[in-house]
Amino acid sequence: MSTLLDRLREIAERTMSREARAGLIAEAIREEGAYRWVGIYDVDVERGVVSNLGWSGPGAPAYPVFPITKGLTSRAIAERKTVNVGDVANDSAYLTALDSTRSEIIVPVLGRSGDRVVGTIDVESERLHGIDSVAQTMLEACASAIRGF
């Protein structure tokens, strides 16, 4: 895992657009975890929106931009902690990204000072309870590695 974290830190510091870095970060996480889909989102509290910056997987998200008060993401932002839902069909807050998603995890990315959420890592699985506690710990370490991104 330390190799992935070093890679993410390096990507986060590259001189390129934030969108380009987000795409590379999503791809690195997806490859390491053999996930079906990974998205990196921006959280703009002033405008009240969450926007997809980059993704890796079979298709673009159905909701590339949505209100900060919607979806599982709203919970991760408000509580500043990971939201891991093993069966999205049983959670009314779930916003469909891909039709075949059965489980999803949203990991908040904090700003450099740690006082606010500036982004999220979104991982989706086509399997029920597809993201276990080991994967959650790894994804939380990824969020720390790109802190302030």
DODRENTOR-143411 format. One record per residue (C-alpha): chain; x, y, z. Coordinates in nm, 2 decimals. Each point is the difference from the previous one (the first is absolute). Layout:
% residues N
A; X; Y; Z;
...
END
This chain:
% residues 149
A; 0.00; 0.00; 0.00;
A; 0.29; 0.24; 0.07;
A; 0.09; -0.01; -0.37;
A; -0.36; 0.11; -0.09;
A; 0.01; 0.28; 0.26;
A; 0.33; 0.13; -0.13;
A; -0.13; -0.01; -0.36;
A; -0.31; 0.20; 0.11;
A; 0.21; 0.26; 0.18;
A; 0.21; 0.04; -0.31;
A; -0.30; 0.03; -0.23;
A; -0.17; 0.25; 0.23;
A; 0.31; 0.23; -0.02;
A; 0.04; -0.01; -0.38;
A; -0.03; 0.32; -0.20;
A; -0.31; -0.07; -0.21;
A; -0.37; 0.07; 0.03;
A; -0.18; -0.12; 0.30;
A; -0.23; -0.20; -0.23;
A; 0.30; -0.18; -0.16;
A; 0.14; -0.08; 0.34;
A; -0.34; -0.13; 0.12;
A; -0.02; -0.23; -0.30;
A; 0.35; -0.14; 0.08;
A; -0.08; -0.04; 0.37;
A; -0.33; -0.18; -0.08;
A; 0.18; -0.24; -0.24;
A; 0.28; -0.08; 0.26;
A; -0.26; -0.08; 0.27;
A; -0.21; -0.21; -0.24;
A; 0.30; -0.20; -0.12;
A; 0.13; -0.06; 0.36;
A; -0.33; -0.11; 0.14;
A; -0.13; -0.17; -0.32;
A; -0.31; 0.21; 0.04;
A; -0.26; 0.03; -0.28;
A; -0.04; 0.38; 0.03;
A; 0.18; 0.28; 0.19;
A; -0.09; 0.37; -0.01;
A; 0.17; 0.31; 0.14;
A; -0.24; 0.29; 0.09;
A; 0.05; 0.36; 0.09;
A; -0.21; 0.14; 0.29;
A; -0.08; 0.37; -0.05;
A; -0.17; 0.11; 0.32;
A; -0.05; 0.36; -0.11;
A; -0.19; -0.10; -0.31;
A; -0.16; -0.30; 0.17;
A; 0.10; -0.25; -0.26;
A; 0.20; -0.32; -0.04;
A; 0.16; -0.05; -0.34;
A; 0.18; -0.29; -0.16;
A; 0.36; 0.09; -0.08;
A; 0.11; -0.34; -0.14;
A; -0.10; -0.36; 0.00;
A; 0.13; -0.35; -0.11;
A; -0.23; -0.28; -0.10;
A; -0.26; -0.10; -0.26;
A; -0.18; 0.33; -0.03;
A; -0.05; 0.36; 0.12;
A; -0.22; 0.05; 0.31;
A; -0.37; 0.06; -0.06;
A; 0.02; 0.31; 0.23;
A; 0.33; 0.18; -0.07;
A; -0.12; 0.30; 0.19;
A; -0.26; 0.00; 0.28;
A; -0.10; 0.20; 0.31;
A; 0.22; -0.04; 0.31;
A; -0.31; -0.10; 0.19;
A; -0.07; -0.31; -0.22;
A; 0.13; -0.36; -0.01;
A; 0.21; -0.19; 0.24;
A; 0.26; 0.27; -0.06;
A; -0.20; 0.24; 0.20;
A; 0.04; -0.22; 0.31;
A; 0.37; -0.04; -0.06;
A; 0.04; 0.38; -0.02;
A; -0.22; 0.09; 0.29;
A; 0.15; -0.26; 0.23;
A; 0.36; 0.03; -0.14;
A; 0.02; -0.38; 0.00;
A; -0.02; -0.30; -0.23;
A; -0.34; -0.13; -0.11;
A; 0.01; -0.37; -0.10;
A; -0.34; -0.14; -0.12;
A; 0.00; -0.37; -0.07;
A; -0.34; 0.00; -0.18;
A; -0.08; 0.33; -0.17;
A; -0.35; -0.12; -0.09;
A; -0.08; 0.03; 0.37;
A; 0.12; 0.36; 0.04;
A; -0.23; 0.27; -0.12;
A; 0.29; 0.25; -0.02;
A; 0.18; -0.19; -0.27;
A; 0.03; 0.18; -0.33;
A; 0.06; -0.24; -0.29;
A; 0.34; 0.04; -0.17;
A; -0.02; -0.33; -0.19;
A; -0.31; -0.21; -0.03;
A; 0.18; -0.32; 0.11;
A; 0.13; 0.14; 0.33;
A; -0.09; -0.21; 0.31;
A; 0.24; 0.15; 0.26;
A; 0.19; 0.33; 0.03;
A; 0.24; 0.18; 0.23;
A; 0.06; 0.38; 0.02;
A; 0.32; 0.11; 0.17;
A; 0.04; 0.37; 0.08;
A; 0.32; 0.17; -0.10;
A; 0.08; 0.28; 0.24;
A; 0.18; 0.33; -0.07;
A; 0.36; 0.05; 0.10;
A; -0.11; 0.15; 0.33;
A; -0.24; -0.29; 0.07;
A; -0.29; 0.23; 0.08;
A; -0.22; -0.06; -0.30;
A; -0.08; -0.26; -0.27;
A; 0.13; 0.11; -0.34;
A; -0.07; -0.32; -0.19;
A; -0.10; -0.36; 0.01;
A; 0.12; -0.34; -0.13;
A; -0.30; -0.20; -0.12;
A; 0.04; -0.37; -0.06;
A; -0.28; -0.21; -0.14;
A; -0.04; -0.38; -0.02;
A; -0.24; -0.22; -0.19;
A; 0.00; -0.24; 0.30;
A; -0.20; 0.03; 0.32;
A; 0.23; 0.09; 0.29;
A; 0.28; 0.03; -0.26;
A; 0.22; 0.24; 0.21;
A; 0.12; -0.16; 0.32;
A; 0.18; 0.16; 0.30;
A; 0.34; -0.07; -0.14;
A; -0.09; 0.18; -0.32;
A; -0.15; 0.28; 0.20;
A; 0.32; 0.05; 0.20;
A; 0.20; 0.01; -0.32;
A; -0.23; 0.25; -0.16;
A; 0.01; 0.22; 0.31;
A; 0.38; -0.01; -0.02;
A; -0.03; 0.11; -0.37;
A; -0.21; 0.29; 0.11;
A; 0.27; 0.11; 0.25;
A; 0.26; -0.04; -0.27;
A; -0.18; 0.25; -0.23;
A; -0.10; 0.23; 0.28;
A; -0.05; 0.36; -0.12;
A; -0.01; -0.12; -0.36;
END
